[in-house]
Structures are given as C-alpha cells and as structure tokens.
C-alpha cells in the first residue's frame, strides 16, 4: 500500500511507497495551487454572464475549467512518473510529432478555426491549442540538444544556428495559423536557454538582433499586426475600435485601485472587456481585487519561476544537464508568457493573444502547463535522489 510521508520544513517533502521515493518541492506546489485556485475563482467570476448568454448555463465555463484542471492534474501525475531519461531519449520524436500537429491543424476539416485563426485540434472533445503543446516540446528538445552539444554551443555559431533553424521551420507553421505570440515565446525561450548554456555573447546579441528585425518585418508585413502596435502606442486615439481592448483593460485597472471593487463586482467583464476569462483575465483581477490582488498574482508567478531556477541549479550541481536545462527552460517560458500577458493587460506591450499560465480558461493550456510543472517536480526528485543515493535515501527532510 502506498504510504505518503509529508514534510513541512523549508521547501521539501517526500512521498514514499516501498523502496521508492518522490521528493516534492512544497513551495512550488503551493504557488502553483494558489494560481490554479485563484485562476478558477476569477474565471468563474469573469464568465458567469457569458455562459448564460452562450450556453444558457451560468456555470458552463467554470464547470469546463474544473474538468480542465482535473485532467491536467491527472496527466501531470502520469508525467511525473516518467523518468527524465525517457523524456530525453524521446525528445526528437516529440519534436517530429509536434511539427506534424502544427501541419495537421492547418488542414481544413482537421483544424478548428476560431476568431479567424486556425490553432486548435479537437481530441476526445477537448479543444487543444497545438502551439501550447509545442511550447513544451520545444523546451524538451532544446534541453536535450544543449545537454548533448554543450561544447558546440559554447564554441561554434553552428551550435546555435542548428536548433534555432529547426524551431524556425516550426515557426513558419505557427505564423500560418497565425500565432505570432507563441512564435515569439518559443524563439525567446530557446535563445535564453542557449545563453544559459554558455553561447558566446556576440553570437547571442547578433541572433537577438536578427530576431528583433524579423519581428519588425512580420509586424510591418501584416496590416492587423501593425494596427495593434499603433493602437498600443495611442489607444485613446480610437477607443471604440483599434484601441478598444486596451482602453477597457486600463479602465478595469483604474476602477480597481488598491483593494478592488470586490469579487464578482467587475463592470468591465460585462461585454466591455473582450476575452475577459482568457487573455484579459488579469484585468478582471486588477478590477475586482485591486493592486493587492494583482501583486499577489505576480508574487505567485515569481515564486514558480524562482523555484524552477532553483531546481535547475540543483540538477546542474548533480551533473544532470538535461534536467537542469529543462527546468531553466520551463522557468523562462512561464515567466516570459506571464510577463507578456500582464504587460498586454496593463498597456506595457502591444495586444497579443497569450493566456496567463495556470489561470486563464482553456483545456490545452491547462493540461500542458500542469504537465510542465510535473516535469519540474520530476527534475527535483531525481536530483535529490542522486544527492542522497545510498543509505541516505531514507531521509525524509530535504532541502533545495
């Protein structure tokens, strides 16, 4: 029978069954649970009126989000049971599967078109945004590549160009959906991982410059992207059209002030703020919970990113290169996507459709982010296992 031994000291706990141990990062789990619970509450608050209008059921979106969280938790448990060695060996196969899904979603009849974008596949009734899945696949692929070719990355430009070239192929399919936000997150995460891997500074700066130049060209080549940037610079110039989303988001934050107008009392979510339960959930948080609520969300995300880097450092000390870069990559991805989403909501960045990890409504995003957290826990568990191998495996209290 499985026996769980919980610890409350510092950041560590351990689950034990027979001779097996799984070492848990308590702070990471608490921060993630906080984001999941707060996200569910805010999605419920932001979508009750929408569910009543679209499905004649006020609790339509909360019920579905609860299912998303349950499925995400179940799959996370399965992911956590798979050793890192298996993920490392499967990385290239996963990359090929990821490319195939990016192609399949563009085929009429297979891909689902929503708001003019072809980004979703329906799997057993769950709508999965393939770009979310590919983000995790890209991190696993980059972690394996850097761990296997560390000296090449540090000594040759080819060490950076080869993996980025493969990701560039995937980015072409992402841009055809179109999904500029996912492309930016994936490429930025890959560049940051290569930098942490020891890529030469001048090569890194040069490639970042190319990426910025490419982004500018992509913005200029599409009228709707250019329109978003121009409206971001002056949203009040056309507040009822191109600047509508941003002005409504800013109004929401303005109404929230320090402590907010109260849970469920948002006015902006009532058909003023588009996508209030997904892309602009942070604006609803700012309005209903105020600056204090927004700061709480930022603190929770900061904790998740901090623990990811702490886990990466722990794995690196134990000689687990793949696990280290996997943890770093997940931390960069979570931090970057959360920063972009919050920046868009607060008018710091041009409007872009990116969800708030672990919080926004969505099945694919929830499942993938929960799985990524499970991989972080797996990295830490194997690093602790390696540290305390031998007689000390029986230790219940652990630190990272």
C-alpha positions, 0 to 999 in steps of 0.5 A, a space after each residue: 500500500 502506498 504510504 505518503 510521508 509529508 514534510 513541512 520544513 523549508 521547501 521539501 517533502 517526500 512521498 514514499 511507497 516501498 523502496 521508492 521515493 518522490 521528493 516534492 518541492 512544497 513551495 512550488 506546489 503551493 504557488 502553483 495551487 494558489 494560481 490554479 485556485 485563484 485562476 478558477 475563482 476569477 474565471 468563474 467570476 469573469 464568465 458567469 454572464 457569458 455562459 448564460 448568454 452562450 450556453 444558457 448555463 451560468 456555470 458552463 465555463 467554470 464547470 469546463 475549467 474544473 474538468 480542465 484542471 482535473 485532467 491536467 492534474 491527472 496527466 501531470 501525475 502520469 508525467 511525473 512518473 516518467 523518468 527524465 531519461 525517457 523524456 530525453 531519449 524521446 525528445 526528437 520524436 516529440 519534436 517530429 510529432 509536434 511539427 506534424 500537429 502544427 501541419 495537421 491543424 492547418 488542414 481544413 476539416 482537421 483544424 478548428 478555426 476560431 476568431 479567424 485563426 486556425 490553432 486548435 485540434 479537437 481530441 476526445 472533445 477537448 479543444 487543444 491549442 497545438 502551439 501550447 503543446 509545442 511550447 513544451 516540446 520545444 523546451 524538451 528538445 532544446 534541453 536535450 540538444 544543449 545537454 548533448 552539444 554543450 561544447 558546440 554551443 559554447 564554441 561554434 555559431 553552428 551550435 546555435 544556428 542548428 536548433 534555432 533553424 529547426 524551431 524556425 521551420 516550426 515557426 513558419 507553421 505557427 505564423 500560418 495559423 497565425 500565432 505570432 505570440 507563441 512564435 515569439 515565446 518559443 524563439 525567446 525561450 530557446 535563445 535564453 536557454 542557449 545563453 544559459 548554456 554558455 553561447 558566446 555573447 556576440 553570437 547571442 546579441 547578433 541572433 537577438 538582433 536578427 530576431 528583433 528585425 524579423 519581428 519588425 518585418 512580420 509586424 510591418 508585413 501584416 496590416 492587423 499586426 501593425 494596427 495593434 502596435 499603433 493602437 498600443 502606442 495611442 489607444 485613446 486615439 480610437 477607443 471604440 475600435 483599434 484601441 478598444 481592448 486596451 482602453 477597457 483593460 486600463 479602465 478595469 485597472 483604474 476602477 480597481 485601485 488598491 483593494 478592488 471593487 470586490 469579487 464578482 463586482 467587475 463592470 468591465 467583464 460585462 461585454 466591455 472587456 473582450 476575452 475577459 476569462 482568457 487573455 484579459 483575465 488579469 484585468 478582471 483581477 486588477 478590477 475586482 481585487 485591486 493592486 493587492 490582488 494583482 501583486 499577489 498574482 505576480 508574487 505567485 508567478 515569481 515564486 514558480 519561476 524562482 523555484 524552477 531556477 532553483 531546481 535547475 541549479 540543483 540538477 546542474 550541481 548533480 551533473 544532470 544537464 538535461 534536467 537542469 536545462 529543462 527546468 531553466 527552460 520551463 522557468 523562462 517560458 512561464 515567466 516570459 508568457 506571464 510577463 507578456 500577458 500582464 504587460 498586454 493587460 496593463 498597456 506595457 506591450 502591444 495586444 497579443 493573444 497569450 493566456 496567463 499560465 495556470 489561470 486563464 480558461 482553456 483545456 490545452 493550456 491547462 493540461 500542458 502547463 500542469 504537465 510542465 510543472 510535473 516535469 519540474 517536480 520530476 527534475 527535483 526528485 531525481 536530483 535529490 535522489 542522486 544527492 542522497 543515493 545510498 543509505 541516505 535515501 531514507 531521509 525524509 527532510 530535504 532541502 533545495 
